[in-house]
Amino acid sequence: MDHGLDALRLGFAYEALARASAVAEETTACAQHLARAREHAGQVAAADDDQWLEENLATVNR
């Protein structure tokens, strides 16, 4: 279910879910959301956008 969003927007949506899960101390959900975000990061067409998403994912505190 992607709701017509491109890989970059989906990646950032999962990044936001991962951050919310981390704050709620839901480590399993956080890891699952990070994994989904990284899947979408690998599908981002522009390398600089992919790097931007990956840099943001690296700052999620689990």
N, CA, C and O atoms as a MOPAC input file, in Angstrom:
PM7 MOZYME 1SCF
protein

 N      0.84800 1    -1.17200 1     0.00000 1
 C      0.00000 1     0.00000 1     0.00000 1
 C      0.89700 1     1.24000 1     0.00000 1
 O      1.48100 1     1.57800 1     1.03000 1
 N      1.01000 1     1.90500 1    -1.12100 1
 C      1.89300 1     3.07200 1    -1.20400 1
 C      1.14000 1     4.38300 1    -1.41200 1
 O      1.75200 1     5.45100 1    -1.39900 1
 N     -0.15500 1     4.32100 1    -1.59900 1
 C     -0.99700 1     5.51200 1    -1.73700 1
 C     -0.51200 1     6.44700 1    -2.83800 1
 O     -0.76600 1     7.65000 1    -2.78900 1
 N      0.18000 1     5.90100 1    -3.82500 1
 C      0.63100 1     6.70700 1    -4.94900 1
 C      1.84200 1     7.58000 1    -4.64800 1
 O      2.17400 1     8.46100 1    -5.44000 1
 N      2.50300 1     7.35300 1    -3.52600 1
 C      3.67500 1     8.15600 1    -3.16600 1
 C      4.93400 1     7.56700 1    -3.78700 1
 O      5.02400 1     6.35900 1    -4.00400 1
 N      5.90400 1     8.42700 1    -4.07100 1
 C      7.16100 1     7.93100 1    -4.61200 1
 C      8.04300 1     7.37600 1    -3.48000 1
 O      7.73700 1     7.54200 1    -2.29900 1
 N      9.12100 1     6.72700 1    -3.85900 1
 C      9.98900 1     6.04300 1    -2.88800 1
 C     10.56200 1     7.00200 1    -1.84500 1
 O     10.68400 1     6.63200 1    -0.67700 1
 N     10.91100 1     8.20900 1    -2.23800 1
 C     11.48100 1     9.16000 1    -1.28500 1
 C     10.46600 1     9.52800 1    -0.20200 1
 O     10.78700 1     9.51000 1     0.98700 1
 N      9.26000 1     9.85500 1    -0.61100 1
 C      8.22800 1    10.23000 1     0.36400 1
 C      7.85900 1     9.05100 1     1.26100 1
 O      7.64900 1     9.22300 1     2.46100 1
 N      7.78000 1     7.85700 1     0.67900 1
 C      7.49800 1     6.67700 1     1.50100 1
 C      8.63000 1     6.41400 1     2.48700 1
 O      8.38600 1     6.06800 1     3.64300 1
 N      9.86100 1     6.57800 1     2.03100 1
 C     11.00400 1     6.39700 1     2.91600 1
 C     10.95500 1     7.33900 1     4.09900 1
 O     11.20800 1     6.93100 1     5.23300 1
 N     10.63000 1     8.60400 1     3.84300 1
 C     10.54100 1     9.56800 1     4.93500 1
 C      9.31900 1     9.31500 1     5.81800 1
 O      9.34900 1     9.61200 1     7.01200 1
 N      8.26000 1     8.77400 1     5.24800 1
 C      7.09600 1     8.42100 1     6.07200 1
 C      7.47600 1     7.31000 1     7.05300 1
 O      7.12700 1     7.36900 1     8.23200 1
 N      8.18800 1     6.30800 1     6.56300 1
 C      8.62300 1     5.23000 1     7.46200 1
 C      9.66500 1     5.72400 1     8.46400 1
 O      9.73500 1     5.22700 1     9.58800 1
 N     10.46800 1     6.69600 1     8.05800 1
 C     11.43600 1     7.28700 1     9.00200 1
 C     10.68900 1     7.96400 1    10.14600 1
 O     11.08700 1     7.84100 1    11.30500 1
 N      9.61900 1     8.67200 1     9.83100 1
 C      8.81900 1     9.33000 1    10.87100 1
 C      8.18700 1     8.30000 1    11.79800 1
 O      8.15700 1     8.48800 1    13.01400 1
 N      7.68400 1     7.21600 1    11.22600 1
 C      7.11600 1     6.15200 1    12.05600 1
 C      8.18500 1     5.52500 1    12.94800 1
 O      7.91600 1     5.19000 1    14.10200 1
 N      9.38100 1     5.36800 1    12.42000 1
 C     10.48100 1     4.81500 1    13.21800 1
 C     10.81600 1     5.74100 1    14.38400 1
 O     11.03100 1     5.27800 1    15.50400 1
 N     10.86000 1     7.04500 1    14.12400 1
 C     11.14100 1     7.99800 1    15.20300 1
 C     10.05800 1     7.95800 1    16.27500 1
 O     10.36000 1     7.97800 1    17.46800 1
 N      8.80400 1     7.90200 1    15.85300 1
 C      7.70800 1     7.83900 1    16.81700 1
 C      7.79700 1     6.55500 1    17.63600 1
 O      7.56900 1     6.57000 1    18.84600 1
 N      8.12200 1     5.46700 1    16.99200 1
 C      8.26900 1     4.19400 1    17.70100 1
 C      9.43400 1     4.24300 1    18.68000 1
 O      9.35000 1     3.68800 1    19.77500 1
 N     10.51000 1     4.89800 1    18.29400 1
 C     11.66800 1     5.02000 1    19.18700 1
 C     11.30800 1     5.81900 1    20.43200 1
 O     11.68600 1     5.45000 1    21.54400 1
 N     10.58300 1     6.90700 1    20.24400 1
 C     10.15800 1     7.73100 1    21.37700 1
 C      9.26000 1     6.93300 1    22.31700 1
 O      9.33600 1     7.07600 1    23.53700 1
 N      8.40800 1     6.09100 1    21.73100 1
 C      7.48900 1     5.26700 1    22.51800 1
 C      8.17800 1     4.00800 1    23.06700 1
 O      7.54800 1     3.17900 1    23.72300 1
 N      9.47900 1     3.88400 1    22.78500 1
 C     10.28100 1     2.73800 1    23.22600 1
 C      9.74000 1     1.41600 1    22.68700 1
 O      9.80200 1     0.38300 1    23.35400 1
 N      9.21600 1     1.47000 1    21.47900 1
 C      8.73800 1     0.27700 1    20.78000 1
 C      9.84100 1    -0.15500 1    19.80500 1
 O      9.78700 1     0.13900 1    18.61100 1
 N     10.83600 1    -0.85800 1    20.34400 1
 C     12.04000 1    -1.16600 1    19.57000 1
 C     11.77600 1    -2.06400 1    18.37100 1
 O     12.39700 1    -1.89300 1    17.32200 1
 N     10.86600 1    -3.01600 1    18.51300 1
 C     10.56500 1    -3.89900 1    17.38600 1
 C      9.93000 1    -3.11400 1    16.24900 1
 O     10.32800 1    -3.25700 1    15.09300 1
 N      8.94900 1    -2.28900 1    16.57300 1
 C      8.29800 1    -1.47100 1    15.54700 1
 C      9.29300 1    -0.50100 1    14.91900 1
 O      9.27100 1    -0.28200 1    13.70800 1
 N     10.15400 1     0.07300 1    15.73200 1
 C     11.16900 1     1.00300 1    15.22100 1
 C     12.05300 1     0.30100 1    14.19100 1
 O     12.29600 1     0.83300 1    13.10800 1
 N     12.52200 1    -0.87300 1    14.52700 1
 C     13.38700 1    -1.62700 1    13.61000 1
 C     12.64700 1    -1.98200 1    12.32700 1
 O     13.22500 1    -1.91500 1    11.24200 1
 N     11.38100 1    -2.35700 1    12.43600 1
 C     10.59100 1    -2.69400 1    11.24900 1
 C     10.40400 1    -1.47700 1    10.35300 1
 O     10.52800 1    -1.58200 1     9.13300 1
 N     10.11100 1    -0.33600 1    10.93900 1
 C      9.92300 1     0.88000 1    10.15000 1
 C     11.23100 1     1.32600 1     9.50400 1
 O     11.23400 1     1.79000 1     8.36400 1
 N     12.33600 1     1.18700 1    10.22200 1
 C     13.63400 1     1.53400 1     9.63800 1
 C     13.95300 1     0.62600 1     8.45300 1
 O     14.47400 1     1.08000 1     7.43400 1
 N     13.63800 1    -0.64900 1     8.59500 1
 C     13.88100 1    -1.58300 1     7.49700 1
 C     13.06500 1    -1.20400 1     6.27000 1
 O     13.58100 1    -1.22700 1     5.15300 1
 N     11.81000 1    -0.85900 1     6.46300 1
 C     10.95400 1    -0.44900 1     5.33900 1
 C     11.48300 1     0.84100 1     4.72000 1
 O     11.49500 1     0.98600 1     3.49700 1
 N     11.91900 1     1.77600 1     5.56000 1
 C     12.46500 1     3.03500 1     5.05100 1
 C     13.70300 1     2.77300 1     4.20200 1
 O     13.88100 1     3.39400 1     3.15400 1
 N     14.55600 1     1.86300 1     4.64700 1
 C     15.77100 1     1.54800 1     3.88300 1
 C     15.43400 1     0.84200 1     2.57200 1
 O     16.12200 1     1.03400 1     1.57000 1
 N     14.38500 1     0.02900 1     2.57600 1
 C     13.94100 1    -0.59600 1     1.32400 1
 C     13.57600 1     0.48000 1     0.30800 1
 O     13.96000 1     0.40000 1    -0.85900 1
 N     12.84100 1     1.47700 1     0.75400 1
 C     12.42600 1     2.54700 1    -0.15400 1
 C     13.60900 1     3.43400 1    -0.53400 1
 O     13.66300 1     3.94800 1    -1.65100 1
 N     14.55600 1     3.61700 1     0.38500 1
 C     15.73800 1     4.42100 1     0.06600 1
 C     16.48800 1     3.81000 1    -1.11600 1
 O     17.02400 1     4.52800 1    -1.96000 1
 N     16.52100 1     2.50100 1    -1.16700 1
 C     17.19100 1     1.82900 1    -2.27400 1
 C     16.49900 1     2.00500 1    -3.60900 1
 O     17.07400 1     1.70100 1    -4.65400 1
 N     15.26400 1     2.49400 1    -3.58400 1
 C     14.49200 1     2.69400 1    -4.81100 1
 C     14.42700 1     4.16400 1    -5.24500 1
 O     13.83000 1     4.48400 1    -6.27300 1
 N     15.03800 1     5.04600 1    -4.46400 1
 C     15.02400 1     6.47500 1    -4.79300 1
 C     15.90000 1     6.70200 1    -6.02300 1
 O     17.04800 1     6.25900 1    -6.06400 1
 N     15.36200 1     7.38300 1    -7.01000 1
 C     16.05500 1     7.57000 1    -8.28500 1
 C     17.28000 1     8.47200 1    -8.17000 1
 O     18.33500 1     8.15100 1    -8.71700 1
 N     17.15500 1     9.58300 1    -7.47500 1
 C     18.24900 1    10.55400 1    -7.38900 1
 C     19.19400 1    10.18700 1    -6.24400 1
 O     18.76300 1    10.02900 1    -5.10200 1
 N     20.47000 1    10.05400 1    -6.55300 1
 C     21.45500 1     9.64600 1    -5.55600 1
 C     21.52700 1    10.61700 1    -4.38600 1
 O     21.69300 1    10.19300 1    -3.24300 1
 N     21.40500 1    11.90900 1    -4.65400 1
 C     21.48900 1    12.86800 1    -3.55700 1
 C     20.27000 1    12.76400 1    -2.63500 1
 O     20.39100 1    12.98100 1    -1.43000 1
 N     19.10700 1    12.43600 1    -3.18500 1
 C     17.92600 1    12.23000 1    -2.34600 1
 C     18.07200 1    10.95700 1    -1.52200 1
 O     17.69300 1    10.92600 1    -0.35100 1
 N     18.61700 1     9.91200 1    -2.12500 1
 C     18.86900 1     8.66200 1    -1.41300 1
 C     19.81400 1     8.91500 1    -0.24400 1
 O     19.58300 1     8.43000 1     0.86400 1
 N     20.86800 1     9.66800 1    -0.48800 1
 C     21.83100 1     9.98600 1     0.56700 1
 C     21.16600 1    10.79600 1     1.67900 1
 O     21.41600 1    10.54800 1     2.85800 1
 N     20.33000 1    11.75200 1     1.31900 1
 C     19.61600 1    12.58500 1     2.29000 1
 C     18.75200 1    11.70600 1     3.19400 1
 O     18.75500 1    11.87900 1     4.41300 1
 N     18.02200 1    10.77600 1     2.60900 1
 C     17.18400 1     9.87000 1     3.39000 1
 C     18.04700 1     8.98500 1     4.28500 1
 O     17.74600 1     8.83000 1     5.46900 1
 N     19.09700 1     8.41000 1     3.74800 1
 C     19.97800 1     7.53900 1     4.54500 1
 C     20.61300 1     8.30100 1     5.71600 1
 O     20.74700 1     7.75500 1     6.81100 1
 N     21.00100 1     9.55100 1     5.48700 1
 C     21.56900 1    10.36600 1     6.57100 1
 C     20.54300 1    10.58300 1     7.68000 1
 O     20.88600 1    10.54300 1     8.86200 1
 N     19.29700 1    10.81000 1     7.30600 1
 C     18.24400 1    10.98000 1     8.29400 1
 C     17.96800 1     9.67500 1     9.04500 1
 O     17.74800 1     9.69100 1    10.25600 1
 N     17.98000 1     8.57100 1     8.34600 1
 C     17.74000 1     7.28200 1     8.99200 1
 C     18.83200 1     6.97000 1    10.00600 1
 O     18.56900 1     6.34200 1    11.03100 1
 N     20.04400 1     7.40200 1     9.72600 1
 C     21.15700 1     7.13500 1    10.64000 1
 C     21.00400 1     7.88500 1    11.96100 1
 O     21.67300 1     7.54500 1    12.93700 1
 N     20.14200 1     8.89300 1    12.01400 1
 C     19.98400 1     9.67500 1    13.24100 1
 C     18.83400 1     9.19700 1    14.11600 1
 O     18.57600 1     9.77400 1    15.17300 1
 N     18.14500 1     8.15100 1    13.68600 1
 C     17.03700 1     7.61900 1    14.50000 1
 C     17.63600 1     6.86200 1    15.67700 1
 O     18.41700 1     5.92800 1    15.49300 1
 N     17.26900 1     7.26700 1    16.87700 1
 C     17.77800 1     6.63600 1    18.08700 1
 C     16.87400 1     5.47900 1    18.46300 1
 O     15.69700 1     5.66300 1    18.77300 1
 N     17.44600 1     4.28500 1    18.42900 1
 C     16.64200 1     3.11200 1    18.78600 1
 C     16.72100 1     2.87700 1    20.23900 1
 O     16.11300 1     1.93400 1    20.74500 1

